[in-house]
């Protein structure tokens, strides 16, 4: 007891001396604060770069709230901050350096000189932006190979696109955390960065619209619209094709074009059989119209959804920029279709038009007017928010989810829709998962620098000329989207076009984004595998016994795709 009391008394006696010594020590130290941003050669922030502090060539500890660190990591915006202390006078005589390292970048050492600092008392401040040069190493080649193989598996349909994307994303992550742990040169993308690369705005928008369409499908509205198309045409097959083309285009501008073709294809097949014409003569122009109509709005086609989410361009900006050229392409489709399928349409014949109309009226009628009323009100609200989301500073996925939640709740509570049935059948989980895994793969190739290299190549080829850049992006996007799915291609092009928009004079008008949108969406018309709507429609036709070959489809589609791209090219050059 006496011993404890003695030690406590001794501590109390020497405490002032310890405090004085600490204060004195602090007074003999200079406080240094270094902050800045790590950037690549495109002036884009570099995330997860390691920054170490060197003083006279030796590692030096960095102060943090809960101790000292050997290094700090740059934030998602590329920012960093180092706080440390040096003995007084050392800042003038010593050498202070920052060592920055990140996979796929050259290790960089930057010296901070005394004259770089702003001084206040014994505190020194400096803000320094640091440029890292790209380095092509093992991580680059692994990510590129996985990316190309995944594309090949999707393009040639060797694997279902969702399975191929999942395999690619999982391969990249497993190699990062095995080989990348042993040797940092093999580190491709961290799990945290992979999650950041997933654009949840796209995922939630698609999910919300799938739920809304899934509910509306139970009302019979889409089949009724097909009946009305035939009623307006009064047995004239050419008129029917024009009406169906415009109906599909307008529907695809506000709904997902895959959903539009899923609902409309069986109806067109049945009408074609009754008319005794080949259903493909209505279905293929319908596919063209779906992809062209979907080009007109932010929500009409997945590439536009991705562009809008990436850039922040509003619904109305898409409408103003793309609708006029889409209308011209639609007129071109009607003229082209008349020459291509006029002989087939002349075969169409219904002995008793009124009797056939009576059959269609009974077969394709509105089955639930109450649910349809609520559904249309919700759709008007959602589309209204789409049109004004720029004013609200709101992502388009928010009104889509809100509308889906309201309509889904009503349909389930009134027992008009079975909840599990809609969740299982109408939400296309394979499509949503495909997007998620694809975003991870594209994030990986962006991380290792492949997209930066492509961007430099396009920039160098265009020589900074806006006209050349417009033509390059439009035509490369169109040709590539014709032979590979336009969704992964668009995801690849987003950061490339973003860079070119910054560095090419005159591109601030967003013209390069419109070139990408037109190229990716219209290019999807070029071949059977160019867009999801193509694959879905041809698949339904084949299951009904109407098969078309890859080149048989191209014979019609590729020529029309070239016509629309020429129209788009002239439009962009004239008005931008």
C-alpha positions in Angstrom: 0.0 0.0 0.0 2.8 2.4 1.0 4.7 1.4 -2.2 1.6 2.3 -4.4 1.1 5.6 -2.6 4.8 6.4 -3.1 4.7 5.7 -6.9 1.5 7.8 -7.2 3.1 10.8 -5.4 6.2 10.5 -7.5 4.1 10.6 -10.7 2.3 13.7 -9.5 5.6 15.4 -8.8 7.2 14.6 -12.2 4.0 15.2 -14.3 4.6 19.0 -14.7 8.1 18.2 -15.9 6.8 15.7 -18.5 4.2 18.2 -19.7 6.9 20.9 -20.0 9.2 18.5 -21.8 6.4 17.6 -24.3 5.5 21.3 -24.8 9.2 22.0 -25.3 9.5 19.1 -27.7 6.5 20.4 -29.7 8.0 23.9 -29.8 11.1 22.4 -31.3 9.2 20.7 -34.1 7.8 22.1 -37.4 4.4 20.9 -38.5 4.1 20.0 -42.2 0.9 19.6 -44.2 1.0 18.3 -47.7 -2.2 17.7 -49.8 -3.1 17.4 -53.4 -4.6 15.2 -56.1 -3.1 12.2 -58.0 -4.0 12.4 -61.7 -3.3 10.3 -64.8 -2.1 11.8 -68.1 -5.7 12.5 -69.0 -6.1 14.6 -65.9 -8.5 12.0 -64.4 -8.2 11.2 -60.7 -6.2 8.1 -59.7 -7.9 6.2 -57.0 -6.2 3.9 -54.4 -2.7 5.2 -55.2 -0.2 4.6 -52.3 1.7 7.7 -51.1 4.8 7.2 -48.9 6.8 10.0 -47.2 10.6 10.0 -47.6 12.9 12.3 -45.6 16.5 12.3 -46.7 15.7 9.2 -48.7 14.4 7.2 -45.7 10.7 6.3 -45.0 9.1 8.7 -42.5 6.0 8.2 -40.4 2.8 10.1 -41.2 0.6 11.3 -38.4 -3.0 10.2 -38.1 -5.6 10.5 -35.3 -5.0 7.1 -33.9 -1.3 6.7 -34.4 1.3 6.8 -37.2 1.2 5.3 -40.7 3.8 4.2 -43.2 1.6 5.3 -46.2 -1.8 6.9 -47.1 -4.2 5.9 -49.9 -5.7 8.4 -52.4 -9.4 8.8 -52.2 -12.0 8.0 -54.9 -11.4 11.6 -56.2 -7.6 11.1 -56.2 -7.1 13.4 -53.2 -4.6 12.8 -50.4 -3.3 14.6 -47.3 -0.1 14.0 -45.2 0.5 15.6 -41.8 3.9 15.0 -40.1 6.4 16.8 -37.9 10.1 17.6 -38.5 12.8 18.9 -36.1 13.1 22.6 -36.5 15.4 23.6 -39.4 15.3 20.2 -41.1 12.8 21.5 -43.7 15.5 23.8 -44.9 18.4 21.3 -45.0 16.6 18.0 -45.5 15.1 16.5 -48.7 11.4 15.8 -48.5 10.0 13.5 -51.1 6.7 11.7 -51.9 6.8 8.2 -53.4 3.6 7.4 -55.3 2.9 3.8 -56.5 -0.1 2.1 -58.1 -0.4 -0.9 -60.3 -0.3 -0.1 -64.1 1.4 3.2 -63.3 5.1 4.1 -63.2 6.4 4.5 -59.6 6.9 8.3 -59.2 9.0 10.2 -56.7 8.3 13.9 -56.3 10.5 16.3 -54.3 8.8 19.1 -52.2 11.2 22.0 -51.8 11.2 24.6 -49.1 10.1 27.4 -51.4 7.0 25.3 -52.3 5.6 25.8 -48.8 3.3 28.5 -47.4 4.5 29.3 -43.9 2.4 30.3 -40.8 4.4 30.3 -37.6 5.9 26.8 -37.2 3.4 25.3 -39.7 4.2 24.6 -43.4 1.5 24.1 -46.0 1.7 22.9 -49.7 -0.9 21.7 -52.2 0.6 19.7 -55.1 -1.1 17.9 -57.9 0.9 14.9 -59.2 0.7 13.3 -62.7 1.3 9.5 -62.9 2.4 8.0 -66.2 0.8 4.7 -67.4 2.7 1.5 -67.4 1.8 -1.6 -69.4 2.4 -4.6 -67.1 1.0 -8.0 -66.3 -2.3 -6.6 -64.9 -2.9 -4.8 -68.2 -2.4 -7.9 -70.3 -4.5 -10.1 -68.0 -7.4 -7.6 -67.9 -7.3 -7.1 -71.7 -7.2 -10.8 -72.5 -10.2 -11.5 -70.1 -12.0 -8.5 -71.7 -11.5 -9.8 -75.3 -12.3 -13.4 -74.4 -15.5 -12.2 -72.7 -16.5 -10.2 -75.8 -15.8 -13.2 -78.0 -18.0 -15.5 -75.9 -20.8 -12.9 -76.0 -20.5 -12.0 -79.7 -20.4 -15.5 -81.0 -22.9 -16.8 -78.5 -20.5 -19.5 -77.2 -21.9 -18.8 -73.7 -25.0 -16.9 -72.5 -23.9 -13.3 -72.2 -24.7 -13.2 -68.4 -22.6 -16.4 -67.8 -19.7 -15.0 -69.9 -19.7 -11.6 -68.1 -19.9 -13.3 -64.7 -17.0 -15.6 -65.6 -14.9 -12.6 -66.8 -15.6 -10.5 -63.7 -14.9 -13.4 -61.3 -11.7 -14.3 -63.1 -10.4 -10.7 -62.8 -11.2 -10.5 -59.1 -9.8 -13.9 -58.2 -6.5 -13.2 -60.0 -6.3 -9.8 -58.3 -6.5 -11.4 -54.8 -4.2 -14.4 -55.6 -1.5 -13.4 -58.0 -2.0 -9.7 -57.0 -1.3 -10.5 -53.4 1.9 -12.3 -54.2 3.1 -9.7 -56.7 1.5 -6.2 -56.9 2.1 -6.0 -60.6 -0.8 -8.5 -61.0 -3.3 -6.4 -59.0 -6.0 -5.4 -61.5 -8.9 -4.0 -59.5 -9.9 -4.1 -55.8 -13.3 -5.4 -54.7 -14.2 -1.9 -53.4 -13.3 -0.3 -56.7 -15.3 -3.0 -58.6 -18.4 -2.2 -56.6 -17.9 1.5 -57.3 -17.8 0.7 -61.1 -21.3 -0.7 -61.0 -23.7 2.0 -62.1 -26.7 1.4 -59.9 -28.7 4.1 -61.6 -28.8 1.9 -64.7 -29.6 -1.2 -62.7 -32.5 0.4 -60.7 -33.9 2.1 -63.8 -34.2 -1.1 -65.7 -35.6 -3.0 -62.7 -38.2 -0.3 -62.1 -39.4 -0.3 -65.8 -39.5 -4.1 -65.8 -41.8 -4.1 -62.9 -44.1 -1.5 -64.4 -44.3 -3.4 -67.7 -44.8 -6.6 -65.9 -47.9 -5.2 -64.2 -49.3 -3.5 -67.4 -48.9 -6.7 -69.3 -51.7 -8.2 -67.2 -54.1 -5.6 -68.6 -53.9 -6.7 -72.3 -53.0 -3.1 -73.4 -50.2 -4.2 -75.8 -52.4 -6.8 -77.6 -55.2 -4.2 -77.9 -52.8 -1.8 -79.5 -52.0 -4.5 -82.2 -55.7 -4.9 -82.8 -56.1 -1.1 -83.2 -53.2 -1.1 -85.7 -55.0 -3.6 -87.9 -58.3 -1.8 -87.6 -56.7 1.5 -88.8 -55.0 -0.3 -91.7 -58.4 -1.9 -92.8 -56.6 -4.9 -94.4 -53.9 -2.9 -96.2 -50.7 -4.7 -95.4 -48.4 -1.8 -96.3 -50.5 0.5 -94.1 -50.4 -2.1 -91.4 -46.6 -2.3 -91.6 -46.3 1.6 -91.4 -48.7 1.7 -88.4 -46.9 -1.1 -86.6 -43.5 0.5 -87.3 -44.5 3.8 -85.8 -46.3 2.1 -82.9 -43.2 0.0 -82.1 -40.9 3.0 -82.4 -43.0 5.3 -80.2 -43.4 2.5 -77.6 -39.7 1.7 -77.6 -38.9 5.4 -77.0 -40.6 5.2 -73.6 -40.3 1.5 -72.7 -37.4 -1.0 -73.1 -37.3 -2.1 -76.7 -36.7 -5.7 -75.7 -40.0 -5.7 -73.7 -41.8 -4.0 -76.6 -40.7 -6.7 -79.1 -41.5 -9.5 -76.6 -45.1 -8.3 -76.3 -45.6 -7.4 -79.9 -43.9 -10.3 -81.7 -46.5 -13.0 -81.0 -49.3 -10.7 -82.2 -47.5 -9.8 -85.4 -46.9 -13.5 -86.1 -50.6 -14.3 -85.7 -51.7 -11.4 -87.9 -49.1 -12.5 -90.6 -50.4 -16.0 -90.6 -54.0 -14.8 -91.0 -52.8 -12.6 -93.9 -50.8 -15.5 -95.4 -47.5 -13.6 -95.5 -44.1 -14.4 -94.0 -44.1 -12.9 -90.4 -40.5 -11.9 -90.8 -41.7 -9.3 -93.4 -43.3 -7.5 -90.4 -41.0 -8.5 -87.7 -37.7 -7.4 -89.2 -38.9 -3.8 -90.0 -40.4 -3.9 -86.4 -36.9 -4.7 -85.0 -35.4 -1.8 -87.0 -38.2 0.5 -85.7 -37.6 -0.6 -82.2 -33.9 0.2 -82.2 -34.5 3.5 -84.1 -37.3 4.6 -81.8 -35.3 3.7 -78.7 -32.6 6.0 -79.9 -34.8 9.1 -79.4 -34.9 9.2 -75.6 -32.8 8.6 -72.6 -34.7 5.5 -71.5 -35.5 4.0 -74.9 -32.3 1.9 -75.4 -29.7 0.6 -72.9 -26.8 2.5 -74.5 -28.7 5.8 -74.0 -29.5 4.9 -70.4 -25.8 4.3 -69.8 -24.8 7.5 -71.5 -27.3 9.6 -69.6 -26.3 8.1 -66.3 -22.6 8.6 -67.0 -22.8 12.2 -68.2 -25.8 13.6 -66.4 -27.5 14.6 -69.7 -31.2 15.0 -69.1 -34.2 13.3 -70.7 -35.1 16.5 -72.6 -31.6 17.0 -73.9 -31.8 13.5 -75.5 -35.2 14.3 -77.0 -34.1 17.7 -78.5 -30.8 16.3 -79.9 -32.0 12.9 -81.2 -35.7 13.0 -82.0 -35.4 15.0 -85.3 -32.8 12.7 -86.8 -34.8 9.6 -85.6 -37.9 10.9 -87.4 -35.8 11.2 -90.6 -34.6 7.6 -90.1 -38.1 6.4 -89.6 -39.2 8.0 -92.9 -36.2 6.3 -94.6 -37.4 3.0 -93.0 -40.8 3.3 -94.5 -39.4 4.0 -98.0 -36.8 1.3 -97.7 -39.4 -1.2 -96.5 -41.8 -0.5 -99.4 -39.1 -1.4 -101.9 -37.8 -4.4 -100.0 -41.1 -6.1 -99.0 -43.6 -4.8 -101.4 -44.0 -8.1 -103.3 -44.4 -10.0 -100.0 -47.1 -7.5 -98.8 -49.1 -7.9 -102.0 -49.6 -11.6 -101.0 -51.5 -10.4 -97.9 -55.1 -11.2 -98.3 -58.1 -11.4 -95.9 -61.3 -12.6 -97.5 -63.5 -10.9 -94.8 -61.8 -7.9 -93.2 -64.8 -7.2 -90.8 -64.9 -10.8 -89.6 -61.2 -10.8 -88.9 -61.5 -7.5 -87.1 -64.3 -9.0 -84.9 -62.0 -12.0 -84.1 -59.1 -9.7 -83.2 -61.4 -7.5 -81.1 -62.5 -10.5 -79.1 -59.1 -12.1 -78.8 -57.0 -8.9 -78.0 -59.1 -6.8 -75.7 -58.4 -4.9 -72.5 -58.7 -7.5 -69.7 -58.5 -5.2 -66.6 -59.5 -1.5 -67.2 -59.1 -0.6 -63.5 -55.5 -1.8 -63.4 -54.8 -0.2 -66.7 -56.1 3.2 -65.5 -53.8 3.1 -62.4 -50.9 1.9 -64.6 -51.3 4.7 -67.1 -51.5 7.3 -64.3 -48.3 5.9 -62.8 -46.6 5.8 -66.2 -47.6 9.5 -66.8 -46.1 10.5 -63.4 -42.9 8.5 -64.1 -42.5 9.9 -67.7 -43.2 13.4 -66.3 -40.3 13.0 -63.8 -38.1 11.6 -66.6 -38.8 14.7 -68.6 -38.0 17.1 -65.7 -35.4 15.1 -63.7 -32.7 17.7 -64.6 -34.8 20.4 -62.7 -35.1 18.1 -59.6 -31.4 17.0 -59.8 -32.7 13.5 -59.6 -31.4 10.3 -61.2 -33.9 8.7 -63.6 -33.9 5.5 -61.6 -35.7 7.2 -58.7 -39.0 7.9 -60.4 -38.8 4.5 -62.1 -38.5 2.7 -58.7 -41.1 5.0 -57.2 -43.6 4.2 -60.0 -42.8 0.5 -59.8 -43.3 0.5 -56.0 -46.7 2.2 -56.2 -48.0 0.1 -59.1 -46.6 -3.1 -57.7 -48.1 -2.5 -54.3 -51.6 -1.7 -55.7 -51.5 -4.8 -58.0 -50.4 -7.2 -55.1 -52.9 -5.8 -52.5 -55.8 -6.1 -55.0 -54.6 -9.6 -56.0 -54.5 -8.6 -59.6 -50.9 -9.8 -59.9 -49.1 -12.6 -58.1 -46.0 -11.1 -56.5 -43.7 -14.1 -56.8 -44.8 -14.7 -60.4 -43.9 -11.1 -61.4 -40.6 -11.1 -59.6 -39.6 -14.4 -61.2 -40.8 -13.9 -64.7 -41.1 -10.2 -65.5 -37.9 -8.9 -63.9 -35.2 -10.0 -66.3 -32.6 -10.9 -63.6 -30.2 -12.3 -66.2 -30.1 -8.9 -67.9 -29.5 -7.0 -64.6 -26.8 -9.4 -63.6 -25.2 -9.1 -67.0 -25.0 -5.3 -66.5 -23.5 -5.7 -63.0 -20.7 -8.0 -64.2 -20.1 -6.0 -67.3 -19.6 -2.8 -65.3 -16.9 -4.7 -63.2 -15.1 -5.9 -66.4 -15.1 -2.4 -68.0 -14.0 -0.9 -64.6 -11.1 -3.3 -64.7 -9.9 -2.4 -68.2 -10.3 1.3 -67.3 -8.2 0.7 -64.2 -5.3 -0.9 -66.0 -5.3 1.8 -68.8 -6.7 0.0 -71.9 -9.4 2.6 -72.4 -6.9 5.4 -72.0 -4.8 3.9 -74.8 -7.9 3.6 -77.1 -8.8 7.2 -76.3 -5.3 8.4 -77.2 -5.4 6.4 -80.4 -8.8 7.9 -81.4 -7.5 11.4 -80.4 -4.3 11.0 -82.4 -6.2 9.6 -85.4 -8.6 12.6 -85.3 -5.7 15.0 -84.7 -7.9 17.0 -82.4 -10.3 17.7 -85.3 -14.0 17.7 -84.2 -15.3 16.7 -87.6 -13.0 13.7 -87.8 -13.8 12.7 -84.2 -17.5 12.8 -84.9 -17.2 10.6 -87.9 -14.8 8.2 -86.2 -17.0 7.7 -83.1 -20.2 7.4 -85.1 -18.9 4.9 -87.6 -16.7 2.9 -85.3 -19.7 2.6 -82.8 -22.0 1.6 -85.6 -19.8 -1.1 -87.1 -18.7 -2.5 -83.7 -22.3 -2.5 -82.4 -23.5 -4.4 -85.4 -21.2 -7.3 -84.6 -20.9 -7.2 -80.8 -23.6 -6.4 -78.3 -24.0 -2.6 -78.1 -24.3 -2.7 -74.3 -20.7 -3.8 -73.5 -19.4 -1.7 -76.4 -21.1 1.5 -75.0 -19.8 0.7 -71.5 -16.3 0.6 -73.0 -16.7 3.9 -75.0 -18.1 6.0 -72.1 -14.7 7.1 -70.5 -13.1 7.4 -74.0 -15.8 9.9 -75.3 -15.6 11.7 -71.9 -11.9 12.3 -72.4 -12.3 13.4 -76.1 -15.1 15.8 -75.1 -12.7 17.5 -72.8 -9.7 17.8 -75.1 -11.2 18.5 -78.6 -12.3 22.1 -79.2 -16.0 22.5 -80.0 -17.0 19.1 -78.4 -18.5 20.9 -75.4 -21.8 20.9 -77.3 -22.1 17.2 -76.4 -21.9 16.3 -80.1 -19.6 13.3 -79.4 -22.1 11.9 -77.0 -24.8 12.1 -79.7 -22.5 10.5 -82.1 -22.0 7.6 -79.7 -25.7 7.3 -79.0 -26.6 7.2 -82.7 -23.8 4.9 -83.6 -24.4 2.4 -80.8 -28.2 2.3 -81.0 -28.6 2.4 -84.8 -25.6 0.2 -85.3 -27.4 -2.5 -83.3 -29.7 -2.9 -86.4 -26.8 -4.2 -88.5 -26.9 -7.9 -87.6 -28.9 -10.5 -85.8 -26.7 -10.2 -82.7 -26.3 -6.4 -82.7 -28.9 -5.7 -80.1 -30.9 -7.7 -77.5 -34.3 -6.9 -79.3 -32.9 -8.6 -82.4 -32.0 -11.8 -80.7 -35.3 -11.9 -78.7 -37.5 -11.4 -81.8 -35.7 -13.8 -84.1 -35.8 -16.4 -81.3 -39.6 -16.1 -80.9 -40.0 -16.3 -84.7 -37.8 -19.4 -84.9 -39.7 -21.2 -82.2 -42.9 -20.5 -84.2 -41.2 -22.1 -87.3 -40.0 -19.0 -89.1 -36.2 -19.1 -89.3 -33.9 -16.6 -90.9 -30.1 -17.0 -91.4 -27.5 -14.6 -90.1 -26.8 -13.3 -93.6 -30.5 -13.4 -94.6 -31.1 -10.9 -91.7 -28.0 -8.8 -92.8 -29.3 -8.6 -96.3 -32.1 -6.3 -95.1 -30.7 -4.9 -91.9 -27.1 -4.0 -92.7 -28.1 -1.9 -95.7 -30.7 0.0 -93.7 -28.2 0.5 -90.8 -25.7 2.1 -93.3 -28.5 4.4 -94.6 -29.3 5.6 -91.0 -25.7 6.1 -90.1 -25.2 8.2 -93.3 -28.2 10.3 -92.4 -26.9 10.7 -88.8 -23.5 11.7 -90.0 -24.9 14.4 -92.3 -27.2 15.6 -89.5 -24.4 15.9 -86.9 -22.1 17.7 -89.3 -24.8 20.1 -90.4 -26.2 21.0 -87.0 -23.1 20.7 -84.7 
